[in-house]
Amino acid sequence: MPLDFTAIDFETANSSSASACAVGLTRVRDGRVVATAGWLIQPPAGHDRFFELNTDIHGIRAEDVVGAPGWSDQLAALTAFIGDDIVVAHNAGFDMSVLRRACEATQDACPPYRYVCSLQVSRKTYELPSYRLPFVAAAAGFLDFAHHDATADALACAHIMIDVARRAGAQDVVELAMLLGVRVPQIVVETSTPVPTL
């Protein structure tokens, strides 16, 4: 099985995990980047206030997402890009919670992706003073990218996974996880119990 996966990165408008305001995606086939994409998102209603703290990090403001697709409207494009891939993210717990919580906020079905955390594999691979994305990307040979730009961050994450797999001699993401002792969890989609009608 080849080294195929999609790297993903979300930026959020505020402290709510549901407040996705940008996504970046990078598709890897046979250990090579073959496609990238990214776009702004109008965060779901009730999660759409932009905090100064978040804006200071990624530079996205409320006026920037006016006219951007809402979460429900962009979800089809996101799932079409990912397909059946295992998803990879740096600090994947955060990005998977954004995906899950934004779907909950809009009552969309959350795709039950399997995923691997590039932060976890980085800790098992490199000796670094910090495992923040720019430090790890530099160790993987991917330098000078616009950190906190979702598309650039997803591309950096992809390059980290490609480098780690090469160093480990892994042919695919599942083998890499096994060699490094890292889990490949799946997003758990909670189904609500239907309310009985009278």
C-alpha positions in Angstrom: 0.0 0.0 0.0 1.5 3.4 -1.0 2.0 6.4 1.3 -1.4 8.1 0.6 -3.1 10.5 2.9 -4.6 14.0 3.2 -3.2 16.6 5.6 -5.6 19.1 7.1 -5.5 22.2 9.1 -8.2 24.4 10.5 -8.1 28.0 11.8 -10.9 29.1 14.3 -12.6 32.4 14.9 -12.7 32.1 18.7 -12.2 29.6 21.5 -15.1 27.4 20.3 -13.9 24.3 18.4 -16.9 24.7 16.2 -15.8 28.2 14.9 -13.9 27.0 11.8 -13.0 30.0 9.7 -10.5 28.5 7.3 -9.3 25.1 6.1 -6.2 23.9 4.3 -5.8 20.5 2.6 -2.9 18.7 1.0 -3.3 15.4 -0.8 -0.3 13.0 -0.9 -0.1 10.1 -3.3 2.8 7.6 -3.1 4.8 9.9 -0.8 4.4 13.0 -3.1 2.3 16.1 -2.8 -0.1 16.1 -5.7 -2.8 18.7 -4.7 -3.4 21.5 -2.3 -6.5 23.5 -1.6 -7.8 25.9 1.0 -10.6 28.4 1.6 -12.3 30.6 4.1 -15.4 29.5 5.9 -18.2 31.4 7.6 -18.3 29.9 11.1 -21.6 28.3 12.2 -24.1 30.6 13.7 -23.5 31.1 17.4 -19.8 30.3 16.9 -19.1 33.2 14.5 -17.7 35.9 16.7 -14.0 36.7 15.9 -11.8 37.0 19.0 -8.9 39.4 18.8 -6.6 36.7 20.1 -7.5 34.4 17.2 -7.3 37.2 14.6 -3.9 38.2 15.9 -2.7 34.6 15.3 -4.1 34.0 11.8 -5.1 37.4 10.5 -8.6 36.4 9.5 -11.3 38.9 10.4 -15.1 38.7 10.3 -15.3 40.9 7.2 -12.9 38.4 5.4 -15.5 35.6 5.6 -18.5 37.6 4.3 -19.5 35.8 1.2 -17.4 32.7 2.1 -19.3 29.4 2.2 -20.8 28.4 5.5 -19.8 25.1 7.2 -22.6 23.1 5.6 -22.0 24.6 2.2 -18.3 23.8 2.2 -18.5 20.3 3.8 -19.0 18.6 0.4 -15.9 20.1 -1.1 -13.9 19.1 2.0 -15.1 15.5 1.9 -14.6 15.3 -1.9 -11.0 16.4 -1.5 -10.3 13.9 1.3 -12.2 11.0 -0.2 -11.4 7.8 1.7 -7.9 8.9 2.9 -6.6 8.7 6.4 -6.3 12.3 7.6 -3.2 13.7 9.1 -3.0 16.9 11.2 -0.4 18.5 13.6 -2.1 18.2 17.0 -4.8 16.2 15.3 -7.0 16.2 18.4 -7.7 19.9 17.8 -8.5 19.6 14.1 -10.7 16.5 14.5 -12.6 18.3 17.3 -13.2 21.3 14.9 -14.6 18.9 12.3 -16.8 17.1 14.8 -18.0 20.2 16.7 -18.7 22.3 13.6 -20.8 19.4 12.2 -22.6 19.2 15.5 -23.3 22.9 15.4 -24.9 22.7 11.9 -26.4 19.2 12.4 -24.4 17.8 9.5 -23.2 14.2 9.5 -19.5 14.2 10.5 -17.4 12.0 8.3 -15.9 9.2 10.5 -12.3 9.7 9.3 -9.4 7.7 10.6 -6.5 10.0 11.5 -2.9 10.2 12.6 -1.3 13.1 14.6 2.0 14.4 13.0 2.8 15.9 16.4 2.9 12.5 17.9 5.0 11.0 15.2 7.3 14.0 15.3 8.0 13.4 19.0 9.0 9.8 18.2 11.3 10.9 15.3 13.1 14.1 16.0 15.0 15.5 18.9 13.8 19.1 19.0 13.5 21.9 21.6 9.9 22.4 20.5 7.5 20.3 18.5 5.5 23.3 17.2 4.8 23.0 13.5 7.5 25.5 12.3 10.3 23.7 14.2 9.2 20.2 13.1 8.7 21.3 9.5 12.2 22.8 9.5 13.6 19.4 10.7 11.7 17.8 7.8 13.4 20.2 5.4 10.3 22.3 4.8 11.3 25.9 5.5 9.9 29.4 5.4 6.1 28.9 5.2 3.4 31.2 6.4 2.5 29.6 9.8 -1.2 29.9 10.7 -2.2 30.1 7.0 -4.3 26.9 6.9 -3.1 25.9 3.4 0.5 26.4 4.3 0.2 24.6 7.6 -1.5 21.6 5.9 1.4 21.5 3.3 4.0 21.6 6.1 2.2 18.8 7.9 2.3 16.7 4.7 6.0 17.2 4.3 6.6 16.2 7.9 4.7 12.9 7.4 6.6 12.2 4.2 9.9 12.8 5.9 9.0 10.7 9.0 7.9 7.8 6.8 11.1 8.0 4.8 13.2 7.9 8.0 11.2 5.0 9.4 11.2 3.1 6.2 7.4 2.9 6.3 5.4 2.2 3.1 2.1 3.7 4.3 0.5 5.7 7.1 -0.7 2.6 9.0 2.7 0.9 8.9 4.3 4.2 10.0 1.9 4.4 13.0 2.6 0.8 13.9 6.4 1.3 13.7 6.3 4.3 15.9 3.7 3.0 18.4 1.2 5.7 17.5 -2.6 5.0 17.3 -4.7 5.5 14.2 -8.0 6.5 15.9 -11.3 7.2 14.1 -13.6 10.1 14.7 -16.4 8.9 16.9 -19.7 10.2 15.6 -22.2 10.3 18.4 -25.8 9.6 17.4 -28.5 11.2 19.4 -31.3 9.0 20.8 -34.5 9.9 18.9 -37.1 11.6 21.0 -40.3 9.4 21.1 -43.3 11.1 19.6 -46.6 11.0 21.5 
